[in-house]
């Protein structure tokens, strides 16, 4: 607590590290209820690089340049399992809004492209940027402009 108030950054960092909590939306997405989260949160289905089995993670969509592209931030850096799996096998599927299991191909953005993405996010949503950057830095020790960003190009409908 800071000055008698809850430290939002500390709470957010703890929540990000709480596996059951961050995974709790997965059954809702799989049941076709992803639209309840709007288009800011999505379900990424990817292939485990060791197991070869489908894996699921709920992530924030940092940017959506158009209906066929989403950009994701790997808040835990290059050690995130979903990130490592997409590097090994870029084919994946995205559920976002009313779209379910839309196939796509992931590619890691360059450091400059990632910095441009997060700068646009900062300009669009300064309060969310401040909170997110603080939470990521406290949870992982990584600066928000130093984490990897991934673009998923979704297959044409």
N, C-alpha and C positions, 0 to 999 in steps of 0.2 A: 504494500500500500504506500502511496505517496500522499502525504498531507491528509490522511484519513480517507482517501479515495482509492478505489481499486486500480492497480496499474494494468491498464488494458493490454499493453505490450506483453507483460508477463503472462497474463491469462491467455491471450491469443497464442503465444509461443507454446504454452502447456497444452492447449487444445490441439494444436497442429501435431503434437507428439502423442496424442491419445488415439491409438489405432482404432478402437471400437467406434469412437465418435466420428472420425473422418471417413470411416467406411459405412456408417449408418445409412447414408442416402442410396447406396448401391442397390438394395432390393427395390426401392421405389423406382429408380430408373429402369431396372430390369423388368418391372411390372408395367412399364409404359407410362409411368407418372412423372417422367422427367420434366414435363412442361410446368410442373409446380415450382420449379426452380428458375423459370424464365430462361434467358439465354446467357446468363453470366456464369452459370455453373453447368458442367457437362460431365458425362460418363465416358471415359476412354477405355475401350477394350483393346488389349494388346496381347502379344504372344510372349510367354515366358522364355527367355533366352536359354535356360537350362532345361526346363520341363517340357517346353513346346505346347503347354496348355494355355487356354485363355485366362487372362488376368484382367482385373477391373480396378479402376481408380477414379474417384471424383475429383475434379480440378476446376479452378476458376479459369474462365476464358479471358485472357488478358486483352485480347483484341480480336475482332472479327471483321476483317477488311471487306468481306462480302459473304454471301451465303455458302460459298465453296471453300472458304479458308478460315481456320481458327489458329490462334497463336496462344501457346501455353508457356508458363514459366515453371521451370524446375526449381522450386523454392528450396529444396534440399541439395541443390547442385547436381553434379555428375554422379553422385552416389545414389540418387533416387532410383528405385527399382524400375519404375515405369520408364524413366529416361533411358536407363541402360538397356531395357528391353527394346525400346524403339530404335536405338542406335543399332542393335543387333538385327532387328527385323522391323523395318519401317511400316509394313502394312498393318493397318489398325482399323478400328471403327469408332465413330463418335455418335453419342446420343445427346442431343441438345434441343431444348424447346420441345416441339412436337416431332422432330426428326429422331428416328430410332435406328441404331446400328448402321449408320451411313458409313460405307467403306471409304478409306482414305490412305494416303501415304505421308509419312512424317519426314521432315528434314530439319536438321539443327541449323539455326540461324547463326551467322557470323557474330562475333562480339559487337561489331559496329551496328549490325541490324538489330541485335538485341537491345543495345543502348537506345536506338531510335524508337523501338517499340515501347520501352518503359518510359521514355521521355513523353511520348504521345499520351500514354496512360496517365502520367503525372499531370499533364496539362488538362486532360479530360476530367480527371477525378482526383483533385489534389488531396482531399481529406482521406479517401480510400488509399491513395498512394502513401501518405504519411503513416497510416496505420499498418498497411501491408509491409512497407519497407522496415518499419520498426519490429514487427512480429518476425519477419524472415531473418533479420539480422540477429535478433535475440535467440531465436530457435536454432539457427544454423551457424551463426558467426560469419555469414556471407552477406556482402552488400547486394542490394536488389539489382544494381546495374552490372553485377559481376556473375550472376547466375545464368545458366544456359536457358535459351528460349527455343521452342520448337514450333514450327509451322506444320499444320496438317492440311494438305490439299485434299479436299473431299472429291470423290468420284462424281461425275456428272449424273444427274438424276435421270 
